[in-house]
Amino acid sequence: MDEIDRAILRELQEDGRLSNQELAARVGLTPSPCMRRVRQLEQDGVIQGYRAVIDPDAVNRGFEVLVSIEVKRDREVVEAFEAALREIPDVIEAYRLFGSPGCLLRIAVADLRAYERLWIEKLTALTGVTEVNSQIIMKRVKEPRGLPVDG
C-alpha cells in the first residue's frame, strides 16, 4: 500500500459517497487508475463496505449504554452467549475481552425504561451471565471517524 492508496482511504473514510471523478482529483490521479485502485482495495478486503451514518435520535436510539458482562468461562457457554448476543438488535457492538470483564457491549435504545426492559428480559437471561454492569453514556466526546491510515 502506497501513499496514494492511503490518501484514497482517508478521503473515502471522510466521505464514502465521493464520485470517482472527485476522489481522483483529490488524490492526484485520473479517474481510471483511481477506480482500479479502489476496486483493488475492495478486492483485498482493505475496504470492507460503505455505510450511512445515522443520527441515533432520528431513529429513537439516542440512549446509549456501555455494558460490561461477566460470563462463565466455558467454551460452549461463551459460544452460546455470543450467538444469542448477535440476535439482539439493541446490541450494536460487542467485544470479547481478555481479563475482566469478559465482554463489553454498546447498546442503543430509546430511553432508560427501554434499557431496563432489555436488562431484565434479555441481558440477565443470557446463558452463562454471572454479572452485568451498566455505564450510561452522558455525552459522546469523540465520534468515530475512521482509522488512521498513515504509513
N, C-alpha and C positions, 0 to 999 in steps of 0.2 A: 504494500500500500504506500503510495507516494503522497506528496503534499497536495496534489490536485484531488486525489481521492478523499483526503481528509477535508479539503475545502468543500467538496460536494456533500460530504456527510454533515458538516457544520451547517451548511445552507439548508439542507433538507430537514435537519432536526429543528431548525428555526421556523421553516415554512414548508411542510410536505406537499403543499399544493402548487409550488412553483412550476411554471411551464418549463419544458426542456429548454426552450429558447432563452428564458430569463435565467435559468440555472447556468446555462453555458456562458452567458455574458458575465455573470457574477464570478465564475471560476476561471475565466480567460480561455475558454475553448469555443470551437464552433459546435453547432448542435449535434452533428453525427457522432463525433468522438465522445461528447458528453453523454449522449444516450447509451453508447456502448459501455462506458464506464459505469453508469447507473445500473444497467442490466447485469453487468458482471458482479457488481457489489450485491445485487439481489440474488443472483445465482449462487454466489459464495456464502450466502447467509449472513453477510455483514448487515445489510438492510433486511430486516425481518418483516416489515409491514408498514402500513401508513394508517394513522388513526386521527379522528377528530378529538379535540379537547373540549369537553362539555362542562358547562357551569353546573356544579352539583345542586345548587338551589333551584335551577330551572327544571330539574327532574326530581325534585323533592328528596334529595340525598345530601343535604347540607350539614347533617350532624355526623361527624366522623369520630371514631373511637379507635385507639390502638389497644389491642388486647393481647396480653401475654397469657399463654396457656401451658400448663404442665400436663404431659401425657405419660401414662405408664410406659416405661422403656422396654417394650416388647415389639419385635418386628411386625407381627401380624396386627397388633393393636394400632401401631403407628400407621401402617398402610391403610387400615380401615378408617382411622381418623382422617387421614389426608384425603381419601376418596370421598368421605362424607363432606369435608370442607369444600371440595370442588363443586358440590351440588347446592351450596348456599349462596345465592346471588348477592346478598348483602356483604359477603366477604369479598372485598375487591383486590386484596393482596394477602398472601400467606407465605410465611418463611419458616422452614425448619432450621433451628439454631443449634450450635454446639453449646453445651453447658445448660445453664438455667436462666430464663425459662426455655422450654424445649421448642416453643412455637410462638411466633409473633404474627398477629393479624391486623389488617387495616379494614375497618368496617365503615360503610356509609349507609345511613338510614335517614328517615325523615326527622326524628326527634328523640328525646330521651325515652318517651313511652315506647316507641318502636324498638329502641335498643334493649330496653328492659324485657320486652316480649321475646326478642331474639335470644337474649341471655338466658332467660328461663326455659324457653321451649326448645332451643336448638343447641346453643353452645355448651351449657352444662350437661346436656343429654348425650353429647357425642361420646362414642366408645373410647374408654381409656382416660378420659379427662379427670384429673385429680385436683386441679386448681385453675381458676380463671381470675385474672386481674385486669381491670379496665382503666385506661387513662383517656379522658375526654379531651379532644383537641380544642384548645382555646382559640388559637389563631395559627394559620399556616404562614410561616415566616419566609420560606423559600419554596417556590413552585418547582416541580420537576421540569427541567428544560433540555433534557438530553444528556448524553455522556460527553465528557471532554475527549476530543479526538486528536489532540496534539501529539506529534511524533514521540 
